[in-house]
Amino acid sequence: LARRVGCTNRKGVTYLRVLAGIGVVEEELAAGLHIFKLKNGRLTELIKETMKLLEGESGG
């Protein structure tokens, strides 16, 4: 996710900063852009964790 610095969706940025705090995404400021990007390898891990949670909710 990239956005111009100064454009704001306060809740969205707050949630992304929480994810940055727990090591899921990286936050960068560069060339007038505020960038959040998924850390390498985290997407696969997140998908696996999500699948486990969903399977637990469905009883499978």
Steps between C-alpha positions, in 0.01 A plus 500: 500500500640838406346841550611859474626641826227718649211299355349325793271223601587505868349160586667331205841642588449408866428135410795487261729638772378227736592244233840669464546478876450124500725451198246423228562808285777755455430874510703738282496867410657570161466770234180642645339158536401313813545130419396187688612170352474139610827358627649218292359160586225635724220459245529120492519486879195728536297291255585181692406659833173630353414158359557340842272755665228455238518122524469524878188717470336261254576197717732344242 
